[in-house]
Amino acid sequence: MKRMLSGCVICMGLLLGGCASSEEDLDPSRIDYQTLNTDGAYGPIRTITDAETITQLDRTTDEVEWEDQPVPIERDPDVRATFVYTPDDAPERSLDFGI
């Protein structure tokens, strides 16, 4: 289970680097995620706030070569993730992903 969770966190980080382009080069202030259980329901919302983990995910995404084309998903995502950004002097922004 821990290995699957670690893989999901890495995938979320990879998506962050490819999809979260903006005028500012911000790291997320937190990442909220839910994993799909074997019974088909999503588990509780978990949050990553550790700056070191978020920085590590950001470094991992810099190494990926991204294509700008959406991929159709024919089933519910295994992980739903929300990357929350808190820029200075601006409202909180978020990006939702299905992985």
C-alpha positions as CSV (number, residue, x, y, z in Angstrom):
1,M,0.0,0.0,0.0
2,K,2.8,2.4,0.9
3,R,4.5,1.7,-2.5
4,M,1.3,2.5,-4.3
5,L,0.9,5.7,-2.4
6,S,4.5,6.7,-3.1
7,G,3.9,6.0,-6.8
8,C,0.8,8.1,-6.8
9,V,2.5,11.0,-5.1
10,I,5.3,10.9,-7.7
11,C,2.7,10.8,-10.5
12,M,1.0,13.8,-9.0
13,G,4.3,15.7,-9.0
14,L,4.9,14.8,-12.6
15,L,1.5,16.2,-13.6
16,L,2.2,19.3,-11.6
17,G,5.3,20.2,-13.6
18,G,3.6,19.6,-17.0
19,C,0.2,21.2,-16.3
20,A,0.8,23.9,-13.8
21,S,2.4,26.6,-15.9
22,S,1.7,30.2,-15.0
23,E,3.2,33.6,-15.2
24,E,4.8,33.0,-11.8
25,D,7.1,30.1,-10.9
26,L,5.3,29.0,-7.7
27,D,5.5,25.8,-5.8
28,P,2.2,24.6,-4.3
29,S,1.6,25.4,-0.7
30,R,-0.1,22.0,-0.3
31,I,-1.3,19.0,-2.2
32,D,-4.7,17.4,-1.3
33,Y,-5.3,13.9,-2.7
34,Q,-7.7,10.9,-2.4
35,T,-7.0,7.4,-3.6
36,L,-9.6,5.0,-5.1
37,N,-10.3,2.0,-2.8
38,T,-10.9,-1.5,-4.1
39,D,-14.6,-1.1,-3.4
40,G,-14.8,1.8,-5.9
41,A,-15.1,4.6,-3.3
42,Y,-12.6,7.3,-2.7
43,G,-10.8,7.3,0.7
44,P,-10.3,10.3,3.0
45,I,-8.7,13.4,1.8
46,R,-5.0,13.5,2.7
47,T,-2.7,16.5,2.6
48,I,0.9,16.9,1.8
49,T,2.3,20.1,3.3
50,D,6.0,19.2,3.8
51,A,8.1,21.7,1.9
52,E,10.8,19.1,1.3
53,T,8.5,16.6,-0.3
54,I,6.8,19.3,-2.5
55,T,10.3,20.5,-3.6
56,Q,11.3,17.0,-4.4
57,L,8.2,16.5,-6.5
58,D,8.9,19.7,-8.3
59,R,12.5,18.7,-9.1
60,T,11.3,15.4,-10.5
61,T,8.9,17.1,-12.8
62,D,11.7,19.3,-14.3
63,E,13.2,16.1,-15.8
64,V,10.1,15.1,-17.7
65,E,9.5,16.0,-21.4
66,W,5.8,16.9,-21.6
67,E,3.4,16.9,-24.5
68,D,0.5,19.4,-24.6
69,Q,-2.3,16.9,-25.5
70,P,-5.0,15.6,-23.1
71,V,-5.4,11.9,-22.6
72,P,-9.0,10.5,-22.5
73,I,-9.7,8.4,-19.4
74,E,-12.3,5.7,-19.7
75,R,-12.6,5.0,-16.0
76,D,-12.5,6.8,-12.7
77,P,-9.0,8.0,-11.8
78,D,-7.0,6.0,-9.2
79,V,-6.0,9.3,-7.5
80,R,-7.8,12.7,-7.4
81,A,-5.3,15.4,-6.6
82,T,-5.7,19.1,-6.0
83,F,-2.6,21.3,-6.1
84,V,-3.2,24.5,-4.1
85,Y,-1.1,27.6,-4.7
86,T,-1.0,30.6,-2.4
87,P,0.7,33.5,-4.3
88,D,1.7,36.6,-2.4
89,D,-1.1,39.2,-2.3
90,A,-3.4,37.1,-4.4
91,P,-6.3,34.7,-3.7
92,E,-5.5,31.0,-3.3
93,R,-5.5,29.1,-6.6
94,S,-5.9,25.3,-7.3
95,L,-5.5,22.8,-10.1
96,D,-7.5,19.5,-10.0
97,F,-6.1,16.4,-11.6
98,G,-7.3,12.8,-12.1
99,I,-4.5,10.4,-12.2
